[in-house]
Amino acid sequence: MASDLSGYFDVASTAPLHPVARQALTAALDEGWADPARLYRSGRQARMLLDAARETVAEAIGARADEVAFTTSGTQAVQLGMLGALRGRRRVGRHLLHSAVEHSCVLHTADRHRAEGGEVDVVPVDRGGRVRVEAFTARPDTALAVLQSANHEVGTVQPVAEVAERCGGVPLLVDAAQSVGRLPVPAGWSLLTASAHKWGGPAGVGVLAVRKGVRFASALPADEREGGRVPGYVNVPAIVAAAASLRAVRAEAEAENARLHALVERIRARVPRLVPEVEVVGDPVRRLPHLVTFSCLYVDGEVLLSELDRAGFAVSSGSSCTASTLTPSHVLAAMGVLTEGNVRVSLPYGAPESAVDRFLTVLPELVAQVRAPLGLDLPAPAPAERELVIDALGKRCPLPVIELAKRIGEVPPGGLVVVLSDDEAARLDIPAWCEMRGEEYAGHAPAADYGADRGVAYLVRRRP
């Protein structure tokens, strides 16, 4: 990542263009500029590039190439997918199900469906933002169910496969904009949408996949392009760049996810210790590896964002699509958590560790500065109740692992155990123990973060 983007922490809104996307776009502008529907040489060349890109995207999401259509955005993909499925199944009924924490494009489309005489039920979520599977109940007249793969504001990963099974034969549209390229695509979807600029592709490319056998009737006039699902001329160079960057980020995902997970875990652990009256929101375990949201009492989120921007950090507050309004985030409201003073940090691939450390240094100062005019006498942050620190400094392996095994039961499911160790073997033994025992290895951080003068802090999350 370029040095001037080292403080860019808002890839949940849009990611910087991946270098591979830039290279592919430049090449495709020369080779794929013609109309892919034409039979002359340049048209055939553009068609070959478009077909190859479609195959790449289809393989990435577990679909057939002829099930994949390209749109101009993720929002358009969701709206066309919902409207097409609802229209295609109108003889079944006009009942729509969606979770309370979907992207606003789902809510707006549901509002239109309701205004046109359809019926809509909204499924609640728990305090971590995870949908209540038992409440996702289809009816005989349910035409469509909608569930995101992972939440765009708090990062909670949804139980898509469980919901799909519960819905039976009702088609499930999965908005996978935040997870495609980072996590495996969940099983059970009937329609799937994604957005290239979320994974480092160019803006202006969305994906709409519709499984064979799903009744679908476009809500727009007929068009011969993109299987009749998306009208208009396709941007072949941008689609080629999107596919190339998707292939690249998938190749990097496993290693980079582990690194970003550790950095996010550091933020999740340290912010409550550094800043008084703060709540870290979202599921602590079942979450995207690169995203964390926390809310600060007595702080205007927009003011704090402006101060962080002056300090060189680009983060967001509330939903990226509603942050310019005065309406509280519908996601945080549905979760029943603090909606004021919320900050969403979403780290890009290549985010430097030093930038995260600087963020953690700057944040407490800026929050205190924003709160200062209020004259509040706030207590110092209390230690996290769900965190246990094991001091194994000076002890050789397997002693640090033995201490971990003996004491992990002292934290509740989802709680964090921090093992401080200066034995190099712990770097291998602790992750290996987690793999064997089914616990989550959440990475490592400097032991200095936990008050030690040497060593490394190994982070282990107890699984439910």
C-alpha positions as CSV (number, residue, x, y, z in Angstrom):
1,M,0.0,0.0,0.0
2,A,1.4,3.4,-0.9
3,S,2.8,5.4,2.0
4,D,0.2,8.2,1.7
5,L,-2.5,5.6,2.2
6,S,-1.0,4.1,5.4
7,G,-3.8,5.7,7.5
8,Y,-6.6,4.7,5.1
9,F,-8.8,2.5,7.3
10,D,-12.1,2.5,5.4
11,V,-12.0,-0.4,2.9
12,A,-15.5,-1.4,4.0
13,S,-16.6,1.7,2.0
14,T,-14.1,1.2,-0.9
15,A,-10.7,-0.3,-1.3
16,P,-7.8,1.3,-3.0
17,L,-7.3,0.0,-6.6
18,H,-5.2,-3.2,-6.4
19,P,-2.0,-3.0,-8.4
20,V,-3.1,-6.1,-10.4
21,A,-6.4,-4.3,-11.2
22,R,-4.5,-1.3,-12.5
23,Q,-2.3,-3.4,-14.7
24,A,-5.2,-5.4,-16.1
25,L,-7.3,-2.3,-16.7
26,T,-4.5,-0.6,-18.7
27,A,-4.0,-3.7,-20.8
28,A,-7.8,-4.2,-21.4
29,L,-8.2,-0.6,-22.5
30,D,-6.1,-1.5,-25.5
31,E,-7.4,-5.0,-26.1
32,G,-11.0,-5.0,-24.9
33,W,-12.4,-1.7,-25.9
34,A,-14.7,-3.0,-28.7
35,D,-18.3,-4.2,-28.5
36,P,-18.2,-7.9,-27.3
37,A,-21.5,-8.6,-29.1
38,R,-19.9,-7.9,-32.6
39,L,-18.3,-10.6,-34.8
40,Y,-15.3,-8.7,-36.2
41,R,-11.9,-9.3,-34.7
42,S,-11.8,-6.5,-32.1
43,G,-15.3,-7.5,-31.0
44,R,-14.3,-11.2,-30.7
45,Q,-11.2,-10.1,-28.7
46,A,-13.4,-8.2,-26.3
47,R,-15.8,-11.1,-26.0
48,M,-12.9,-13.5,-25.1
49,L,-11.7,-11.2,-22.4
50,L,-15.3,-10.8,-21.0
51,D,-15.9,-14.6,-21.1
52,A,-12.6,-15.2,-19.3
53,A,-13.5,-12.6,-16.6
54,R,-16.9,-14.2,-16.1
55,E,-15.3,-17.6,-15.7
56,T,-12.9,-16.2,-13.1
57,V,-15.7,-14.6,-11.0
58,A,-17.9,-17.7,-11.3
59,E,-15.1,-19.9,-10.0
60,A,-14.5,-17.5,-7.1
61,I,-18.1,-17.6,-5.9
62,G,-18.9,-21.2,-6.8
63,A,-21.2,-20.6,-9.7
64,R,-21.5,-21.5,-13.4
65,A,-20.3,-18.8,-15.8
66,D,-23.8,-18.5,-17.3
67,E,-25.2,-17.8,-13.9
68,V,-23.1,-14.6,-13.5
69,A,-24.1,-11.2,-14.8
70,F,-22.2,-7.9,-14.4
71,T,-23.9,-4.8,-13.1
72,T,-22.8,-1.2,-12.6
73,S,-22.6,-1.6,-8.8
74,G,-23.3,-3.8,-5.8
75,T,-26.3,-1.8,-5.0
76,Q,-27.7,-2.3,-8.5
77,A,-27.0,-6.0,-8.2
78,V,-29.0,-6.3,-5.0
79,Q,-31.9,-4.2,-6.3
80,L,-32.1,-6.1,-9.6
81,G,-31.7,-9.4,-7.9
82,M,-34.5,-8.7,-5.3
83,L,-36.9,-7.2,-7.8
84,G,-36.3,-10.0,-10.4
85,A,-36.7,-12.8,-7.9
86,L,-39.9,-11.2,-6.4
87,R,-41.4,-10.7,-9.8
88,G,-40.4,-14.2,-11.0
89,R,-42.1,-15.8,-8.0
90,R,-45.1,-13.5,-7.8
91,R,-47.4,-16.5,-8.3
92,V,-46.0,-18.1,-5.1
93,G,-46.8,-15.0,-3.1
94,R,-45.5,-11.5,-2.2
95,H,-44.0,-12.1,1.2
96,L,-40.3,-10.9,1.6
97,L,-38.0,-11.7,4.5
98,H,-34.8,-9.9,5.4
99,S,-32.6,-9.3,8.5
100,A,-32.7,-6.0,10.4
101,V,-29.1,-5.2,9.6
102,E,-29.0,-5.4,5.8
103,H,-27.5,-2.7,3.7
104,S,-29.8,0.2,3.0
105,C,-30.3,-0.8,-0.6
106,V,-32.2,-3.9,0.7
107,L,-34.3,-1.7,3.0
108,H,-35.1,0.7,0.2
109,T,-36.1,-2.1,-2.2
110,A,-38.2,-3.7,0.6
111,D,-40.0,-0.3,1.1
112,R,-40.8,-0.2,-2.6
113,H,-42.1,-3.8,-2.5
114,R,-44.3,-2.9,0.5
115,A,-45.6,0.2,-1.2
116,E,-46.7,-1.8,-4.2
117,G,-48.7,-4.2,-2.0
118,G,-46.1,-6.7,-0.9
119,E,-45.6,-7.9,2.6
120,V,-42.3,-7.6,4.5
121,D,-41.0,-9.2,7.7
122,V,-37.8,-8.1,9.3
123,V,-35.8,-10.7,11.3
124,P,-34.1,-9.4,14.5
125,V,-30.5,-9.9,15.5
126,D,-28.7,-10.4,18.8
127,R,-26.5,-7.9,20.5
128,G,-23.6,-9.1,18.4
129,G,-25.4,-8.4,15.2
130,R,-25.9,-12.1,14.3
131,V,-29.3,-12.9,12.9
132,R,-31.7,-15.1,15.0
133,V,-31.9,-18.2,12.8
134,E,-35.0,-19.5,14.6
135,A,-36.8,-16.3,13.6
136,F,-36.0,-16.6,9.9
137,T,-39.2,-18.5,9.2
138,A,-40.6,-18.7,5.7
139,R,-44.3,-18.9,4.9
140,P,-46.1,-20.7,2.1
141,D,-46.3,-17.3,0.3
142,T,-42.7,-16.3,0.9
143,A,-41.2,-15.3,-2.4
144,L,-37.7,-14.4,-1.3
145,A,-35.4,-14.2,1.7
146,V,-32.4,-11.9,1.9
147,L,-29.4,-12.1,4.2
148,Q,-25.9,-10.6,4.0
149,S,-22.8,-12.8,4.3
150,A,-21.2,-10.4,6.7
151,N,-22.3,-7.0,8.2
152,H,-20.9,-3.9,6.6
153,E,-20.8,-1.9,9.8
154,V,-19.7,-4.2,12.6
155,G,-18.2,-7.2,10.6
156,T,-20.4,-9.9,12.1
157,V,-20.4,-13.0,9.8
158,Q,-24.0,-14.4,9.4
159,P,-25.1,-18.0,9.5
160,V,-26.0,-18.2,5.9
161,A,-26.0,-21.9,5.5
162,E,-28.2,-22.4,8.6
163,V,-30.7,-19.8,7.3
164,A,-30.8,-21.3,3.9
165,E,-31.6,-24.7,5.3
166,R,-34.3,-23.2,7.5
167,C,-35.9,-21.4,4.5
168,G,-36.3,-24.7,2.7
169,G,-37.1,-24.2,-1.0
170,V,-37.4,-20.4,-0.7
171,P,-34.7,-18.6,-2.7
172,L,-32.1,-16.9,-0.5
173,L,-30.4,-13.8,-1.9
174,V,-27.0,-13.3,-0.2
175,D,-25.3,-9.8,-0.3
176,A,-21.7,-10.9,-0.2
177,A,-20.2,-7.5,-0.9
178,Q,-18.1,-7.4,2.3
179,S,-16.8,-11.0,2.2
180,V,-16.1,-11.9,-1.5
181,G,-12.3,-12.1,-2.0
182,R,-11.7,-12.4,1.8
183,L,-13.7,-15.4,3.0
184,P,-15.1,-18.5,1.3
185,V,-18.5,-17.9,-0.1
186,P,-21.1,-19.6,2.2
187,A,-23.3,-22.4,1.0
188,G,-27.0,-22.2,0.4
189,W,-27.4,-19.1,-1.7
190,S,-29.8,-18.9,-4.6
191,L,-28.9,-15.4,-5.7
192,L,-25.6,-13.7,-4.8
193,T,-24.3,-10.2,-5.2
194,A,-20.9,-8.6,-4.8
195,S,-19.1,-5.3,-5.6
196,A,-15.7,-5.1,-7.2
197,H,-14.5,-1.9,-5.5
198,K,-14.8,-3.6,-2.1
199,W,-12.0,-6.1,-3.0
200,G,-9.7,-3.7,-4.8
201,G,-11.3,-3.8,-8.3
202,P,-12.5,-0.6,-10.1
203,A,-15.7,1.1,-9.1
204,G,-18.6,0.6,-11.4
205,V,-18.6,-3.2,-11.5
206,G,-21.1,-5.3,-9.5
207,V,-21.9,-9.0,-9.7
208,L,-25.3,-10.6,-9.8
209,A,-25.4,-14.4,-9.8
210,V,-28.7,-16.3,-10.2
211,R,-28.7,-20.1,-9.8
212,K,-30.2,-22.2,-12.5
213,G,-33.7,-23.1,-11.6
214,V,-34.5,-19.9,-9.7
215,R,-37.5,-18.2,-11.2
216,F,-36.3,-14.7,-12.2
217,A,-38.1,-12.1,-14.3
218,S,-36.3,-8.8,-14.8
219,A,-38.2,-5.8,-13.5
220,L,-36.7,-3.7,-16.4
221,P,-37.5,-3.9,-20.1
222,A,-35.9,-6.8,-22.0
223,D,-32.3,-6.5,-23.2
224,E,-30.2,-9.1,-24.9
225,R,-27.1,-8.4,-22.8
226,E,-26.0,-10.2,-19.6
227,G,-28.6,-12.9,-19.9
228,G,-31.4,-10.4,-20.0
229,R,-30.9,-9.5,-16.3
230,V,-28.9,-6.3,-16.7
231,P,-29.6,-3.9,-19.6
232,G,-27.0,-1.8,-21.2
233,Y,-23.5,-1.9,-22.6
234,V,-20.9,-3.6,-20.4
235,N,-17.5,-2.0,-19.4
236,V,-15.2,-4.8,-20.5
237,P,-11.9,-3.3,-19.4
238,A,-13.3,-2.6,-15.9
239,I,-14.8,-6.1,-15.6
240,V,-11.4,-7.6,-16.7
241,A,-9.6,-5.6,-14.0
242,A,-12.2,-6.6,-11.4
243,A,-11.7,-10.3,-12.2
244,A,-7.9,-10.1,-12.2
245,S,-7.9,-8.3,-8.8
246,L,-10.4,-10.8,-7.4
247,R,-8.0,-13.6,-8.3
248,A,-5.1,-11.8,-6.8
249,V,-6.8,-11.0,-3.4
250,R,-8.0,-14.5,-3.1
251,A,-4.4,-15.8,-3.5
252,E,-3.3,-13.3,-0.7
253,A,-6.3,-13.8,1.6
254,E,-5.2,-16.6,3.9
255,A,-1.9,-15.0,5.0
256,E,-3.2,-11.4,5.0
257,N,-6.4,-12.3,6.9
258,A,-4.3,-13.8,9.7
259,R,-2.2,-10.6,9.8
260,L,-5.1,-8.2,9.8
261,H,-7.0,-10.3,12.3
262,A,-4.2,-9.9,14.8
263,L,-4.1,-6.1,14.2
264,V,-7.9,-5.8,14.6
265,E,-7.6,-8.0,17.8
266,R,-5.1,-5.5,19.1
267,I,-7.6,-2.6,18.5
268,R,-10.4,-4.6,20.1
269,A,-8.3,-5.3,23.2
270,R,-6.7,-2.0,23.6
271,V,-9.4,0.6,22.9
272,P,-11.5,-0.3,26.0
273,R,-8.3,0.0,28.1
274,L,-7.2,3.3,26.6
275,V,-10.5,5.2,26.3
276,P,-13.1,5.5,29.1
277,E,-16.8,4.7,28.4
278,V,-16.3,2.9,25.1
279,E,-18.1,-0.2,23.8
280,V,-16.6,-2.5,21.1
281,V,-19.6,-3.9,19.1
282,G,-20.1,-6.9,16.9
283,D,-19.6,-10.6,17.4
284,P,-16.1,-11.0,18.9
285,V,-15.5,-14.4,17.2
286,R,-17.6,-14.8,14.1
287,R,-16.5,-11.6,12.3
288,L,-14.6,-10.3,9.3
289,P,-10.8,-10.3,9.9
290,H,-10.2,-6.7,9.0
291,L,-13.1,-4.7,10.5
292,V,-13.9,-3.4,14.0
293,T,-16.4,-0.9,15.3
294,F,-16.5,0.8,18.7
295,S,-18.8,3.5,20.1
296,C,-17.7,6.2,22.5
297,L,-20.1,7.8,24.9
298,Y,-20.4,11.6,25.0
299,V,-18.8,12.0,21.6
300,D,-20.2,13.2,18.3
301,G,-18.9,10.6,15.8
302,E,-18.6,13.1,12.9
303,V,-16.5,15.5,15.1
304,L,-14.2,12.6,16.1
305,L,-13.9,11.5,12.5
306,S,-12.8,15.0,11.5
307,E,-10.2,15.1,14.2
308,L,-8.9,11.7,13.1
309,D,-8.8,12.9,9.5
310,R,-6.6,15.8,10.6
311,A,-4.3,13.3,12.3
312,G,-4.1,11.3,9.0
313,F,-6.6,8.6,9.5
314,A,-9.6,7.9,7.2
315,V,-12.3,5.9,9.1
316,S,-16.1,6.0,9.0
317,S,-18.9,6.5,11.5
318,G,-22.2,4.7,11.2
319,S,-23.2,3.2,7.9
320,S,-21.3,4.4,4.9
321,C,-24.6,5.0,3.1
322,T,-26.2,7.0,5.9
323,A,-23.3,8.8,7.6
324,S,-24.2,12.1,6.0
325,T,-27.6,12.1,7.7
326,L,-28.6,12.7,11.3
327,T,-30.4,9.3,11.5
328,P,-28.7,6.8,13.9
329,S,-27.3,3.7,12.3
330,H,-30.2,1.2,11.8
331,V,-27.6,-1.6,12.2
332,L,-26.5,-0.5,15.7
333,A,-30.1,0.4,16.7
334,A,-31.2,-3.1,15.7
335,M,-28.4,-4.6,17.8
336,G,-29.4,-2.6,20.8
337,V,-25.9,-1.1,21.3
338,L,-24.6,2.4,21.7
339,T,-25.2,4.4,18.5
340,E,-23.4,7.6,19.3
341,G,-19.7,8.3,18.7
342,N,-19.2,5.2,16.7
343,V,-16.1,4.6,14.7
344,R,-15.6,1.9,12.1
345,V,-12.1,0.8,11.3
346,S,-11.6,-1.5,8.3
347,L,-8.0,-2.2,7.4
348,P,-6.8,-2.7,3.8
349,Y,-4.5,-5.4,2.6
350,G,-1.0,-4.3,3.4
351,A,-2.1,-2.0,6.3
352,P,1.2,-1.4,8.3
353,E,1.4,-2.4,11.9
354,S,3.0,0.9,12.7
355,A,-0.1,2.8,11.4
356,V,-2.3,0.8,13.8
357,D,0.0,1.5,16.7
358,R,-0.1,5.2,15.8
359,F,-3.9,5.1,15.6
360,L,-4.0,3.6,19.1
361,T,-1.7,6.4,20.4
362,V,-3.7,9.2,18.8
363,L,-7.2,8.0,19.5
364,P,-7.3,8.5,23.3
365,E,-5.9,12.0,22.9
366,L,-8.5,13.0,20.4
367,V,-11.4,11.5,22.3
368,A,-10.3,13.3,25.4
369,Q,-10.0,16.5,23.3
370,V,-13.5,16.2,21.9
371,R,-14.9,15.5,25.4
372,A,-13.0,18.2,27.2
373,P,-15.6,21.1,26.7
374,L,-18.2,18.9,28.4
375,G,-16.3,19.0,31.7
376,L,-16.9,15.3,32.5
377,D,-14.9,13.6,35.2
378,L,-14.7,10.2,33.6
379,P,-13.2,7.1,35.3
380,A,-10.2,5.4,33.9
381,P,-11.1,2.5,31.6
382,A,-11.6,-0.7,33.5
383,P,-9.8,-3.9,32.5
384,A,-11.7,-6.0,30.0
385,E,-13.8,-8.6,31.9
386,R,-13.5,-11.1,29.1
387,E,-9.7,-11.0,29.0
388,L,-7.2,-13.1,30.9
389,V,-3.5,-12.4,30.8
390,I,-1.1,-15.3,31.5
391,D,2.5,-14.2,32.4
392,A,4.7,-17.0,31.1
393,L,7.8,-14.9,30.7
394,G,11.0,-16.8,31.5
395,K,9.3,-20.2,31.1
396,R,10.3,-22.5,28.3
397,C,7.7,-24.4,26.2
398,P,5.7,-26.4,26.8
399,L,5.0,-24.5,30.1
400,P,3.3,-21.5,28.3
401,V,1.1,-23.9,26.5
402,I,0.4,-25.9,29.7
403,E,-0.7,-22.7,31.4
404,L,-2.9,-21.8,28.5
405,A,-4.6,-25.2,28.6
406,K,-5.1,-25.1,32.3
407,R,-6.6,-21.6,32.4
408,I,-8.6,-21.0,29.2
409,G,-11.7,-22.2,30.9
410,E,-11.5,-19.1,33.2
411,V,-12.8,-16.9,30.3
412,P,-16.3,-17.3,28.8
413,P,-16.8,-18.3,25.2
414,G,-15.6,-15.5,23.0
415,G,-13.2,-14.3,25.8
416,L,-9.6,-13.6,25.1
417,V,-6.6,-15.3,26.7
418,V,-3.3,-13.4,26.3
419,V,-0.1,-15.5,26.9
420,L,3.0,-13.5,27.5
421,S,6.1,-15.4,26.5
422,D,9.7,-14.8,25.5
423,D,10.3,-18.4,24.4
424,E,10.6,-18.5,20.6
425,A,8.9,-22.0,20.5
426,A,5.7,-20.4,21.7
427,R,5.3,-18.8,18.3
428,L,4.7,-22.3,16.8
429,D,3.4,-24.2,19.7
430,I,0.5,-21.9,20.7
431,P,-1.1,-21.8,17.2
432,A,-0.6,-25.5,16.9
433,W,-2.3,-26.1,20.2
434,C,-5.2,-23.9,19.1
435,E,-5.6,-25.9,15.9
436,M,-5.6,-29.2,17.8
437,R,-8.0,-28.0,20.4
438,G,-10.4,-26.1,18.2
439,E,-9.7,-22.8,19.7
440,E,-9.1,-19.6,17.7
441,Y,-5.6,-18.3,17.4
442,A,-6.1,-14.5,17.1
443,G,-2.5,-13.6,16.3
444,H,0.1,-11.8,18.4
445,A,1.0,-8.3,19.6
446,P,4.0,-6.7,21.4
447,A,4.0,-7.8,25.0
448,A,4.5,-4.1,25.8
449,D,0.9,-3.6,25.0
450,Y,0.2,-5.6,28.2
451,G,2.7,-3.9,30.4
452,A,5.6,-6.4,29.9
453,D,9.2,-5.2,29.2
454,R,10.0,-8.1,26.8
455,G,8.5,-10.9,24.8
456,V,5.4,-11.4,22.7
457,A,1.7,-11.5,23.6
458,Y,0.0,-14.4,21.9
459,L,-3.8,-14.0,21.6
460,V,-6.2,-16.9,21.9
461,R,-10.0,-16.5,21.6
462,R,-12.1,-19.2,23.3
463,R,-14.6,-20.6,20.9
464,P,-18.2,-21.1,21.9
